[in-house]
């Protein structure tokens, strides 16, 4: 299991130190080093990120404000020189809080904690879905709902939940990760095109400027991370 990370800090030496620590841990993958919230948001839009190391004191928008603004939050580890932010950090469900100067020992404790949380959540979510060749069974509102694969238009990530958009009925909301449901879907019929979207390939009728259009009103972006695979599919089926 690789945990994809971003390090965010406006101090060059501080962000380099976190990046160096990340590269020492076999199960961590450094995706980007960012100097501010704007750079980090750009990376989050393009990549599937599971963990953010965020400095709290940054110009323009603080790390705390940045985290509060996120709708689909990855796991958060705050890094700061000021201990008074610890309580507020945990109020926004941060996995951990590292006080500068950060030792590698404390860093390792924090990332092992995140790894354990990811594994526990994955186990719990996997128990919420069962699949057959043509159907999914998912838990939603204390019920088990059978969903035909042919009835799925697309699947949308909503923080700790996913919303399964259907052709003939209202969407189904269930507490699953995108990875969990992606592993249950046949890859010949479904493709992840963005960190927040999986589409039923048979339902695609219009593609406009790297966006898949559903019902003339819903525009699903194809992110850089998944563009290559999606382009291969289009090329293989292009007349």
N, C-alpha and C positions, 0 to 999 in steps of 0.2 A: 504494500500500500504506500503510495506516494501522496503526501499532503502538499498541495500547491500553495505557495506563500508569496506575499508582498511585504516588503519592509518600507515603512513610511516615516521619514524624519527629515526635518529641514537642515539638520546639522550633518555635513558630509561625513565626518569621522564616525558619528553615531550610526548612520545608516549603513556605512561600510562594515562596522563591527557586527551589526545584526546579520548582514548578508554573509559575512565570514562564518558566523556561528551556524547559520542555516546550512551552509555548504558542508559543514562538518557532520551533519546528522543524516544518516542514510535514507530515512523515510521522509525527509523534507526536500522540496523542489523549489528553488528560488525562481520566480517568474519575472519579478521586476523590483528595482530600487526606485522609490519615489520621494521627491522632495516636498510635495504638498498634496493636499486633498484632491486637487484638480487632476494631477497626474495619476493618482490612485484610482479615481473614478473612471478615467479613460481605460485603465488596465482591467478594471472590474467589468466593464462593458464588453471587452474583447475576449476575456479569458474566464475559465471556470476556476475561481479562487476559493480555497477552503479556509485559509488562515491569514489574518492580517496582524502584523506587528506595527502598532500605531503610537507615535509620540503624541503626547497630549498638547504640549505647548508648541504650536506652529502659527505662522502669520496667516492673515486673511480668515481662515476657518480653523478652529482648534481640532485636534484629533477627536475630542469628545463630541463636538458638534457634528463632525463628519460621520462618526459612527451612528449617532442618533438619526442622521438623515437617510441612512441606508434602509431600503425596504427588504432586500434579501441579504441579511447579514451573514458573512462567513464567521468563523470563530475569531474572537478578538483577544489579543494579548496587548495590553497597554504598556508602553515604556515611557518613563518620565523621571525627572530629577526631584519631583515634589510629591511627598507622601500624602499630602492632604487630599489628593484626588482619588485615593484608593476606594473610598466608600461609593463615590459617584460612578467609578469604573465598574464596580460589581452591580450597581443598580441598572446598568445597561447590559447586563448578562455577559460581561467579559469573562473569558475562561480563566485569565490570570492577569497579574499586575506586577511588572518588573520595575524595580527602583534602580536608577542609574547611580553609580557605574554598575553595569550588569555583568555578573560573572557567568562563565560558561556553565557552571554547575546549576545555578538558578535558572538559566535559560533552558537547560536540558530538563529540569523538573517541570517547567511550564509546558514544553512541547510534548513531553510524555503524558501529561495530564490531558492535553488536547487530543492526542492520539487515542487515549483510552475513551474519551467522550465520543469521538467519531466512531470507534468500534462498537460501543454500547448502543449508540443511536442507530447504527446500521443494522445491528442484530434485531433491535426492536422494530424497526421499519420493515425489515424483510419478513417478519412474522405477520405483517399486515397485508401481505399480497401473496396470492397464489395464481399460477397461470396454467392454462392448457394451450393446445395448439391454436384455438380460435377465440379464447375468452380469457379475461382477467377476473379474479374475485378480489375485491378490495373492501377494507373496512371504512365506513363513513357514517357519522352520526349514530354510532352504536349498532349499525346494521352491516351486513355483508352484502355487497352489491355485485352482481354479475354484469360485466361489460364486454360486449362483442368487439373484437379487434377492428372489424370492418366499420363499426359505429364511431370510432375515435377519429376526430379531425386533427387535433393537436393537443399537446400536454404542456401546461405552463407552470413554472416554478413560482411558488409564493411563500418565501421564507422557509419555514419548516413543513410546509404543505405543498401539494401539487394539485392543480385543477385540471381535470380531464374534460376537455371540450368535446361534446358529442354531436352527431348529426341531427338526431330526432328528439333529443331530450335535453334538459338543463344540465350544466356541468356538474361533475362529481368532485367534491373536495375531500382529499384524504391525506393523512399524515405520513407521507413517504418522501424520500429524497429522489432527485432526478436520477441519480446513479442506480438506486434500487429498482425503479421501474424500467429504466433503460436496459438493465440486465435481463429483465423478464420478457422484453419485446423482441420479436424476430427481426434481425437487422436487415433482412431483405425487404421488409415492409415499413419499418420505421427508422428515422434518422434524427439524431440530435444536430441541430443547426445553430444553436446558441446556448449559452450557459443556462438560459431560462426557458428554452423551447425544444420539444421533440415533435416532429410532424409525421403524420401518416402520408407516405409518399404517394399512395394512390389517390389522395384527396387534393393534391397540388394541381391547380388548373392555370394559375397565373403567377408569373415571377416578374417583378418590376424593380430594377435597380438594386439587385442583391437583397430583395425583400420578397417573401412569399405572401401572396394576397389571398385571404379567405373571405368569402362573402362580400367582396368589394369594399370592406370597411376595416378588416383586421390585417395589419401589416406586421409580419414576423421577420426580423432581421436575420440574415445569415452572417455570423461573425467570422472574423479572420481565422480563428482557431479551427472552424469547421468548414470553411469555404472550399478547401481543396477536395475534400471527400464529396461534398455536395456537387461541385463542378464535375467530378468524375461521373457521378450518377446522371447528371443532365446530359453530358456528352455521350454517354452510353445509350441514352434513350432519345437522342435528338435525331430528327429525320431531315 
